[in-house]
Amino acid sequence: MKIGVLGFGNVASATVQKFMSNRDLIASKTDVQMQIVKVATRTAARAEGQVPEGCEIVTDCWAVVDDPTIDVVIELIGGTDIARDLVMRAIANKKHIITANKALLAHHGEAIFELADQMGVCVLFEGAVAVSIPIIKTLKESVAASRVTSLIGILNGTSNYILSQMSQHGASFDEALAQAQQKGYAEADPTLDVNGEDAAHKITLLSSLAFGVPVDFSAVDFKGVTEVEAVDIAAAARLGYQLKLIAQTQLQGDEVWVSVAPALVPNASMLAHVNGSMNGIALTGDLFGSAFLYGSGAGGVQTASAVLADLIDLAQGSRGGCYVGLPNMGFKRSAIKTRPYLAADARQSRFYFRMRVEDKVGVLAEVSSIFARANVSVSTIFQDEGEGDLADIIITTHGISTGQVQKVMPALQASAASGHGIVIYPALDE
Amino acid sequence: MKIGVLGFGNVASATVQKFMSNRDLIASKTDVQMQIVKVATRTAARAEGQVPEGCEIVTDCWAVVDDPTIDVVIELIGGTDIARDLVMRAIANKKHIITANKALLAHHGEAIFELADQMGVCVLFEGAVAVSIPIIKTLKESVAASRVTSLIGILNGTSNYILSQMSQHGASFDEALAQAQQKGYAEADPTLDVNGEDAAHKITLLSSLAFGVPVDFSAVDFKGVTEVEAVDIAAAARLGYQLKLIAQTQLQGDEVWVSVAPALVPNASMLAHVNGSMNGIALTGDLFGSAFLYGSGAGGVQTASAVLADLIDLAQGSRGGCYVGLPNMGFKRSAIKTRPYLAADARQSRFYFRMRVEDKVGVLAEVSSIFARANVSVSTIFQDEGEGDLADIIITTHGISTGQVQKVMPALQASAASGHGIVIYPALDE
């Protein structure tokens, strides 16, 4: 099995290095001979002496995807445009693909997986989501006989680190972000992490694997952590919750919804214990019941572990000359649902409302009656001192639809609760 | 693919029933036609009307394992003697095996896996350990490129339920066991659960998968929860620990050790949050770093989920007419280490000592000096009121060898610390 690697950044260099240093271990798992024959990188000098004997260093990625001797292309250059063109060409050339590029797959997955199924090749991507958690394989294989009903994840380590610092050490958002950058948990440009988009890429893929729906990034609505305030973290804690950036996909009736947003997580759940830059995923299904998986979400060496495990999977599949395995997205292409998504206002959830109000008699009663008139069942309510002459009224509801939330809003905005801001977060069930 | 099922108890009937009720889902994952053609059970009447159309109910298990039309035998009768004979015969007849029988594999796994490798068939057993946690597949496949360094698990739901009830609700051992039996978490005869043997069966298999050592039940020393006292649960809590029944296997240098014993688990670890009848497993390795997996450890339907996932794995492997996949125990037979175990007294761990002493001047000093003379580095020490005129001295150590513990003992037994009992538990690192 001859392998070509695209890119020689953090993940790619770790992959090549660990392929060499764990060579004996890998050979103890499979008889298939694996050989990295080409590495493509713009900065060839960086790769000099860092690749296996006999491996050619080239600067042209096309020389890898068009090389007729190569069986497997490991794409680690990142980005969505050139990466797509290279991966599509490699598949057209009947090469198997291993990638850790969640953005590529979230945006172009449908085209990629369709062509791969047509050409009879595998596209493996365990390294694309929550690298130290084997969630791709778990969804495709371990729960293959179960109907998954929900998947709730903390999938962005940068955001989780920021919220943990704010919650545990009283840091401000800006301080926490600066610390994340200093520790290497956040990029110089952290936009995709803190605005929820990275988590949205990942939940797009997991939703597709869990429910057999198309890979459709536009089906996710996402919101990040940039507007989270300390007061809500504290109020959540008082109610027995942690505020986390939650990526979730749920089956409601026969329809699916997918979202990324800050949400209240009950302390009794394992997700509440996912702190710092770690990732965690809670999964439920009809047969296995519930499971929770936890591990690092990023890191060059950790991602290399997932990429090399995919490589061993491929090698084993090639033994005997036939590539086998479940379909690339778990479900057969003919079984993928075509109109699977629930209307946004029909989504059921519990909700947290915080309304900053003038601290005067009658406001609490007025706000309560708005919820009552809208037929929203309130779970807890309390009023707290806010800043200056203001107070915070905090309400958690029982399960209601997003549509009901939207119906409460005009009345709240016309009431004493308006003017100083209304904050709303979903709250997960116990 | 034609399937025969041995047994029709709790797990087998759930497996057959869910095979039927999730038929459409399973068909959406694979094109391979699967058919349960025979179920063998002594109480044929129970299975009447509960099996798929065209499935024959027989009372003779040999009629399944010797049936030349059957490709896969699902063994769910339990026990180690008849089950071994049936499984060995089925393998000799070139049938693939799926089993959830941890006792069978812990005791006879070497013979079974050796014959299976020789005959070129698969023995799959995801249902044998922590059923809702995909730990078998994770070890064989997801971390295949990583050198595993430790696996620490809560693998027996009955014991964990008992310790949780004692810790959270102040129940006595007997009360907690009675509650476990009432809730169906414990068998009428709970011996194998509470004496640590069931967890030992499971860690035997996981150690072999993690480190490529033989399946050798005799290499595990195990101790259960029957002697755990409330006073140690309380003292552990005061020190920031939970007392849990811990099954662990560690790589120390190039050697492996495997044990089951009550141990102190730091509150900061995910394992400390595994309560009630749930299972959890913390895994570390050179590339992926650390991961933690959590889920149900038992239950008919949950086990059926694992058994049916193994079946889908087999079906996919059979596509194209060649069975592939990693070796049955992850490592190739030629790579399995032959003398892999560390001497018991060389094992390194932190330890918790509780000594019940006469409450008089000088005892604490005497005990401290014994530890100092034995060169055992003490981490924390405190004295607490015991029963009547007695006091409890509680010491936790830094990492020491089991041999050093054994050296401290004669001096302690000759001191004021003797006579009222000395309790020792290992303590996991933060």
Interface residues (C-beta under 8 A of the other chain):
Chain A: K18 F19 N22 L25 I26 A27 S28 K29 T30 D31 E126 V131 S132 I133 P134 K137 T138 E141 S142 V143 A144 A145 S146 R147 G212 M270 H273 G285 D286 L287 F288 G289 S290 A291 F292 L293 Y294 G295 S296 G299 V301 Q302 A304 S305 A306 L308 A309 L311 I312 D313 Q316 G317 R319 G320 G321 C322 Y323 V324 G325 L326 P327 G330 F331 K332 A335
Chain B: K18 F19 N22 L25 I26 A27 S28 K29 T30 D31 E126 V131 S132 I133 P134 K137 T138 E141 S142 V143 A144 A145 S146 R147 G212 M270 H273 G285 D286 L287 F288 G289 S290 A291 F292 L293 Y294 G295 S296 G299 V301 Q302 A304 S305 A306 L308 A309 L311 I312 D313 Q316 G317 R319 G320 G321 C322 Y323 V324 G325 L326 P327 G330 F331 K332 A335
